Amino acid sequence: MSLPVYIIRRLLLAIPLIIGITLISFLIANAVPADPINANLPQNALNNPELVEAFRERWGLDKSPAEQYFTYLGNLLQGDLGVSIKTRNPIIDDIKQFLPATMELATFSIVVGLVVGVSFGVISAVWRNSLADYSLRGFALIGVSFPVFLLALIALSVFHGRLGWAAGPGRLSYLVIDPPFVTGWFTIDSLLTGQWDTFRDALSHLVLPSLVLGGFAASIISRITRSSVLEHLQADYVRTARAKGLHERAVILKHTLANALIPVITIIGLLFGTLLAGAVLTESIFAWPGLGRYVYRASTSQDFPAIMGVNMLIALIYVVVNFLVDIFLYLLDPRIRLM
């Protein structure tokens, strides 16, 4: 199968997936037993039927659920995510404000998870049933089982509050001014504008939340890497490489790991989307001004358009990242080209 045909097939599969996501997101948002009128109008305005009716008409609450959904779908096809009830801003503008912070945190976290997880997985597989193996497997089990938000609270309390080893909440220290907006990533923007002090401060604030979220990702990657490496260590081509007299390091890194990373690459797309969607409490704990805090505020005010807009964005990121992973696997694994 050629690469263009493979890409077209993946795109065709993504279309019904995205439509299904919009429907499920709409149904869940409207199934919540809450009234946005009570959450957003002041108490004295609730006694005024004209104001209540004007609010319902303004946000389309006077229409049937089917009409609301098809109106939302039509606007979505035009790139319009709607207007936030809480901020009164177009949701796309709110997302542009909050998304870079979340993307920066999620990217640093997945890099930490990938480096630590692959390293631990390889060590655990090579020294199977040793003390190092048992220790690293215990780390992976704890990392998967331990609530991320609780780990964030402990890490912030210990390493910032008591020991003072890590920077505190927020993206920058209190007296440091935000760098000029280029990408929205403070680390990159400060480098592009030559603000080295701002870069160091932004990087120091990324360390603790990245380690917390990256630890969760590393636990999953470590388990998958260990299983995959163990499987490939028993393969014929590995025994052949050893029989040729290759150094064990070359056998592990050049032959075994290259093939063992295929399932790890597959899981990266899911983990990246999980970090984007699941960092709500972590961002709140670290006062990180990202999508997590935005969704939290939207949910407390029953801001359904904002909730649906962010859900749709995260779903699209899931689809895009997994599409890129599929393309990378196509180029990496020749077996896919034979399907």
N, C-alpha and C positions, 0 to 999 in steps of 0.2 A: 504494500500500500504506500503510495507516495505521500509526502508531507502535506501538500495542498488538500488532497482528499481527506487525510486524517483531520486536518484543521476544520474543514467544512463539516465533517461528521460530528465533531465535538461541539461546534457552534449550533448545529441543528438540535443536538441533545440539550443544549443549555437553554433554548427558548422555552419549551414547556416547563422546565425547571424553574425559571424565573417567574413565569406566569403563576405557577403553583405557589411560589413563595409569596407573591403579592396577595393571593387569595387567603392563604393561611394567616399571614400577618394581619390582614384586614379583619378576619373572623375573630382572631384572638383579641385584637384591640377593642373590638366592639362587644366582645363577650364579657369584658370586665364589668362587674356590677358597680359602676361608679358613674356619676353625672358630671360632665365637664362644666355644666352651667353652675352648679353649686360650688365647684372648685375654683372658678375663675371670676364669677361676678360677686361684688360685695353684697353683704347681707341685706342692706336696704334696697338694693336693686332687684332682689329676688321677689319683692312684693309688688313690683311694677310689671304687669303682664306685657306691656309694649316693649320694655327693655329685654325681657326674657325672649320674646318672639323675635326681636331684631337680632339677638345673639344667635338663636337657633338658625335663622335664615342666613346670617353672615357666614357661619361655619358649616352650612349644609346639613344641620341636624334635623331639619324639617323634612328631609327626603327619606325615602325608604332605603334600607341597607343596600339593596341591589343598585339603586340609582347612585348612592354614595360610592360604591365600589367602582362602577363603570366610569363615573366622573373622575375618580382618583386614577384609574388606569389610563384614561385619555390624557389627563395632565402629565402622567408619568411618561407616556410615549413622547411628549413634547419636552421632556427634561425638567418638568415642574414638579417638585416634591411637596408643594403647598406652602402654607404660611403657618408659623407657630402661634398657637393660641396664647402661650405664655409670654414670648418675647415680641410678638407682632412682626417679626422679621421673616423674610423668606427662609425656609428651612435650609435651602442650599447655601445661603449666606452664613447661617449658624454653623453648618457642617464645615464650611471652609475655615471658620474661626477655630473650631474645636478639634477637627480631624488631624491636623499636623502633629499636635501634641500626643495623641494616641498612637499615630503611625510611628512616631519617633520612639516612643516607649516600647511598642510591640516589636519593632525591628531590632532594637538593642536586646530585648529579651529573647527573641528567637535566635539571635547570634550567640548569646550566652548559653542558651539551651542546647544549641547544635554543637558548639565546641565542647562543653562539659559533658553532654550526653554521649556523644560519639567516643570521646576519650574514655569515659568510665565504662561504656559498653565494650570497647575493645579490650581494655585491661581485664574486665570481669570475664570475658570469654577466653582470653589467652591463658589466664591463670585460674582456670575453672576449679571450683571446689577448694580454693585456697582462702586464707583469711581476707585477702583483698577482695575476692569475689563475694564472699558473704557480707562484707562491710558495704560494698557498693550496691549489692542487691537490696540490703536493708535501707540504704539511702533512697534508692528508687521506690521502694515500697512506701516509705514514709512520705516522700515527695508527692506521690500519687494520692495517698490517703489523707494527708494533712490539709485542712482548709486553707486556701491561699490567703484569704483576708485575715485569718488568725495569725498566720506566719508574718504577714505584713505588719500587724500590730506589734507582735513580739520583736521583730527586727527593728522597727522604728523606735520602740521603747528602749531596747538594749543598746543598739549601735549608735543611735543619735542621742536619745535622752540621757542614758547613763554613762556610756563610754565616750561619746562625742567623736566617734571615728568616722561617721558618715554625715553628709549634709542633711538638713531637715526637709520638711515638706515643701512642695512647690517646685517650679521649674528653675527658678533663680532665687538667690538670696534677696533679702528685703531691700537692700540699697542698690542692687544691680539693675540697670535699665535694660529693657528688652532690646535685642539687636534689631536693626532695620529688617522689615519683612521681605524675604526673598522666596523661601520655601515654606516657612512656618516652623521648620526644625531649628531650634535655637543653636544646636551644635554646628550645623552646617551654615546657618546664616551668620553666626559670629566668625566662623572661619572665612567665609566669602568677603566679609567686610573688615577683616583684620583685627577683630576685637578679641585678643587672646585671653584676657582676663575673664571676659564673659564666657568664652568657650570652656575654660577650666571650671568655672562656676556651674555652667549648665551640665557639663559632664559629671561633676561631682554629685549633682542632684539626680542624675540618671542611675547612679551606681546601685543604690539600695532597692528602688522599685524594680530595676532590671534583674537584679539577682533574685528577688522574690518571685517574679513571674517566670524568669528564666529557669529557676529551680524546678518549677512545675513541669516546664517543657523538657528539661534535662532528664527528669525521672522517666518520662514516657520514652524519649529517644534512647536512653540508656538501655531500657528493657528490650526494645525492638532491635537495637544494634547488637546486643549480646546474643539474642536468639539467632539473628541472621548470620553473624560471624561464626557461631558454633556450627550452624548448618553448612556453611561454605568451607570450614576447616576440614570437613570430612569429604569434600569433593575430590574427584579424580585429578583435576588440574592442579590442585594444591599439593597432592601427593607427588605428582609429576615434577612440580617446581622444586620440592624438597629433594627428590631423587636426583635432580640435576645439580644439586649442591648449592642452591641459592641460600643466601643468608636469611635467617628466620625473620628479620625485620623486613626484608624485601618481600618475602612470601606474605607477610601479614598486610603491609601497607600497599604494595603494588598490585598483588593478585587478589587477596581475600577481601580487603576493605572496599576496593573499587566495585566489586559485585555485591557486597553485603549492604552497601549504602542505598541500593535501589528502593527497598521498602521504607528506609528513613526519609528519603526525598519525598516519597508518596505522602507520608504523615505530616510533613512540614506545612503543606497547604492547609490541612485541618487545624494544626496547632496555631498557625498564624491567625486564622479566623477566630479560633477559640480565645486567643489573647485579646483580640479586638473586642469581642463580644463579652468576654468574661472579666474584664478589668474594671467593672463598675465600682465594686467595693474597694478594690486596691487603689483606684484613682481617688476615691473619696478619702481614704485613710492618708494618702500622701499629698492631698490637696492638689492633685494633678489636673489641670484644666483641660480635660479631654472629653471624648464622647461619653465616657462612663458617667461623669458628673452631669453632663447635659441630659442624658437619658434619665438619670435619677431625678433631676429637677422636673423633667417633663412628666415622669410617672407620678410624682407627688401632686402635680397640678392637673392630672388627667388630660395632658396635652397630646391627644391621640395623633394629630398630624405629625408632630415631631417624633413620637415613638415609632410610627410607621415609616417615616422617612429614614430614620437611623437604622431600623431593621432592614429596610430595602438596601441601604448602602452597604451594610455588613454582609448581606446575602450576595450582593454583586461582587464584593471583595473576595468572598469565599469562591464564587464561580470563576473570577478572573485568575486568582492565585492557583486554583486547582487546574485551570486550563493551561497556565504556564507550566505547571508541574507535569502535566500530561505531555506537553510538547518536549520538555526536557527529557522525560523518560523515553519518548519516541527516538530522540537523538542518541540517548545513552544505551538503550536496550535494543539490540537488533531483532529480538524475538517479536517485539510489537510490530515491526514493519512487515512481518510475515503473516499477520492476522488478517 
